[in-house]
Amino acid sequence: MKCFVTVAAAATCFVASAAIANAEDVVEVKYWTLKNQGLDEFVAQAKSSFEEANPGIRIIHEDFPNEAYKTAIQVALNGSEPPDAFFNWVGEDSARFVRDGLVLDISEFGTEENGFQSMLTEGWISSLRHGDGIYGVPMEAVSKFFYYNVDWFAEHDLSVPTSFNGLLQLCRDIRAIDADIVPMPLGNSERWKLNHFITMLNERVVGFEAAQDDYDLSASADDLFTDPKFVTAWEKVLELQQAGCFQDAPNATAPELTRAMFSSGTSPMIYCGSWCAGIFDQDGFTGYAMFRMPAVEGGDGADDTNFVLVQGYQVSAQTEHPEETVKWLNHLVSPKMAKAYAEIMSRVPSNPELLGESDALSEQFKWIANDVASVSTPINVLDVLLENSVSEAYLDAGVEVLNGTMTPQEAMDKIRETALQAKSNL
């Protein structure tokens, strides 16, 4: 731009030059998430309040479907233009990025009064602590329950099962009422839905402590994944299928369809995440209650454990704006935004400070929040917890077992073979 030194043009030139300078001073923070119902509304609200308070920072939000995201984020972090902040599941997925040097230790940030280290408890922060570093900001915890139609259960004199055998009988009783009713539809087209079942069945049958050396590959080569109870857990999946709990062809069914089957009243139960409560509410169905995966007779699981997966945001090691990026994450977990997140998303936030003030949260949500708080040992989902190749073996085995193309023993033989190779690589 050329500026001619005239009195008439001086003011205009100065304003135009200042605008260009101001535009160049704005820092853009690229922020990636999964696509989730309600998230656009939350992010828009968070961006508006953040950018108003921080006019020198602009948030660029991009979202992706679940399966596409898993590939996209790995490619991006290894490329030249990764996002500054991105969603991740806490467990092996987040730890692998730490080991590979792809994420930033943010322990020097967020220590101020309104920073995440001052607002969140050590229990939450420790979920993303590796060694002496902190490699992310926890945003929420998700859990998993059997949702059931309260009125339908009352109408047909059905009760919540207290054991796994009771769950099987419940499926049979529902089929006896109407053979065309699917008791609890399973949408495994993306493989992860059954993985949530086997995660908790492993806990209920094998036990949390007994499985740890297998999960982290520290068991000896002779012992790795040889406990016969891992096979028993897969057999429990087949027992559910044989009891008529699922519909035909669960591997060809999308998760969204199964949720619609429940919220429309077509099916009286579904095994679904804590996030599903918000989806059902928005579908106009609120007549539901929840119960945990029941104990398996003869199993070594504990009654006070449940599926609890912490999720949050990590920061790319390549970011040129770590301070601004963490400032954005601080804002997301602030009391006001955490309350909005719970109200909009129906998910349990890492900062519950203002939840008690909300009139918008349902009794079911409050039940979920209290249940998550009461879990003695959180059980992390296998496709996040396990080394990636072992996780993939578990996901693939679920498809095969449901299809009847692989027996439970063959499934564990394949998983053990993969785990041995992963252990050797480590």
Secondary structure, 3 states (H helix, E strand, C coil): CCCCCCHHHHHHHHHHHHHHHHHHHCEEEEEEEECCCCHHHHHHHHHHHHHHHCCCEEEEEEEECHHHHHHHHHHHHCCCCCCCEEEEECCHHHHHHHHCCCECCCCCCCCCCCCHHHHCCHHHHHHHEECCEECCEEEEEEEEEEEEEHHHHHHCCCCCCCEHHHHHHHHHHHHHHCCCCCCCCCCCCCCHHHHHHHHHHHHHHCCHHHHHHHHCCCCCCCCCCCCHHHHHHHHHHHHHHHCCCCCCCHHHCCHHHHHHHHHCCCCCEEEEECCHHHHHHHCCCCCEEEECCCECCCCCCCCCEEEEEEEEEEEECCCCCHHHHHHHHHHHCCHHHHHHHHHHHCCEECCCCCHHHCCCCCHHHHHHHHHHHHCCEEECCHHHHCCHHHHHHHHHHHHHHHHCCCCHHHHHHHHHHHHHHHHHHC
